[in-house]
Structure formats: structure tokens, C-alpha cells
Amino acid sequence: MDPASGDELCDRCHLKRGSCHILAIVNGEKSKRNLCPDCLAIESPSLAALTNGAPCEYCGGPASSGSIDTLGNLVGEQHLVYRCYPCTIEMSDFVQKAMKALPTDVTHETMTENFRRLRKTVNEHMREWVRLRRLGSN
């Protein structure tokens, strides 16, 4: 299996594809686990239920994670989002780079508007990224 493609073995059973990716950040320290759906159901039944059958919001494939929409939360719109592993990685990388370009010495209202624009830009980027990815796989 190719770790770069997200095809890693389950960290618990080491038999099946670890398609459920859990990232925990505690006191600034990141830890990542890749579990197969069966092991996720054993270790965290509530998390397994959260993503069970949910499609990725960007590509429509099976979601491997579900969480609060962080950018939506920053602009006062709370809802759950579901994403597959490749879309999660691409979106996270894009957001990290874009966040570095945002000015920090602005009013709360301006920062909120910047996050609104960023959210729109992220969604446009992801739609285009998925489109190009699909073209590349044909």
C-alpha cells in the first residue's frame, strides 16, 4: 500500500486499509491514526456512526472524516462536514497557505469578512481540484 495515496494499513489490526483518519491535537501536539471501519467502530462507535455512509462534500466519495466546518464556525455558521482523505489533505494544505496571507492587524468585522471570502475561495479551489483530479483519472 502506498502511504502517499492514503492507502495505509489500519493502525489497530494491520490487515485492512486504514480509510478512517483521526487527527488529534492536544496541547499543540498532533497525533494521527488510520483505522479501518471495523476497528473504528470498536474504538469509537460514536465517531464511526458520524461518518457511516456520508459522502465527501467535495468529490462525493465515501467520507473518512466528519467534523465541524472550521471556516464556517469562524463566520458563525456551524454545521458538520464530511470529507474523504484526499480532499481533507488538499483542503487543509490550501487553507494553511491561504491563512498565512491574511492580515492579522484588522478589526473583528474585517477578519470575519476575510474568513467569509476565504471560505468561498476554498470551496472554489476544491471544486476545481476535484474536477482536475477526475479529468486526470480518465
N, C-alpha and C positions, 0 to 999 in steps of 0.2 A: 504494500500500500504506500501511496505517495503522500507524506505529510504536507507537502506544499499545496496539494489539491484539497486538503481537508479530509483525505481518506486515511485517518489514523485508527488504529485498533482501540477498542474500549479499554480505558484505564483500569477497569474493575475485573472484567472476565478475560480480557486479552484474546477474545475469539471472534467477536463481531466488530463491524465498523462502528467507531465512536462518533455517531452522527449528531449526538446531543452535546453541545458545547457549553460548559458552565464556566463563567469568568467571575471570580470573586475578588473584590478589592477591599481589604481590611487594613486600616491604618496606612494606606498608600502602598501596601504590598499586594501584588497581583498573584493569584493562583488560578490555573486553568485545568479543567478536567474534561476529558472527552469520554462520554458514556454511550453505550448502545441503548436503544429504547427500553429493553428489558431491565438492564441494570439501573437506568434512571428511575424506572417505576419502583424498583426495590429501595433505592436510596432516597428518592424524593417523590413520593406519589403525587403530591400537590403540583410540583413542577411538571411532572410527566403529563398530568391532566391538562395543564395550561397549554401545552403545545400539541397535544394529541389531535392530529388531523388538520391543524391550522395551516393555511397556505402562507408562504412568504409574501409580504406586502409588495415586494418589488417584482419578483420573477414568477410568483405563483407556485413555485415548487414547494415541497414539504418543508415546513419551518423546523429549525433545530433549536430555536430560542424564542422566548417571549419575554417582553419587559415593558416597562413604562416608556413611552416615547419621550426621551430626554429633552430634545429640542421643543417638542410640544409642551412639555411641562414648564420649560423656561418662559413660554409665552402664555401660560395659563390654560392650556388645553391638554388635559390629562386623559390619556387612553392607552390601552395595551397595543403593542405592535408585535408582529411575528415575522421572523426573518430566517432564511436559510444561512448556512455558514458562509458561503462565498459572498453573498450580499451583505452580511454583517461585517465581514472584514473590509470589503470595498467601501462601505458607507463609513465605517469607523475611521479608516485612513483618510478619506476625503474630508470628514468633519474635523479631524485633528489638524490637518493642514489649513483648512479654512478658518478655524478658530484662532490660529496664530496671526492671521491677517486682520482680525477685528481690533478696533481701537478699544482701549480699556479705560481711558480717562474721559468717559462720557456719562451723561445722566442715565438714570434708570430707564426712563422712557426711550431714550435713544438706543440703549443696549437691547431693550425688548424688541424694538423695531429692527435692529440688526439681526437678532435671532430669528425673527419672522422671515426676513429676507434670506438668511442662511438656510432655514428650513426649506423654503421654496427652491433655492439653488440646489440643495442636497437631493430633493426629490426629482428635479430635472436631470441632474447628473446621473442618478441611479436609473431612471427610465432609459437614458441614452446608453449607459453602461450595459444594461440588460439587453437592449436592442443589438448592440455591437457584439455582445457575447453570443447571442443567438445566431447572428449572421456568421460568426466565426466557426460555429459548430455545424454549419450546413455544408 
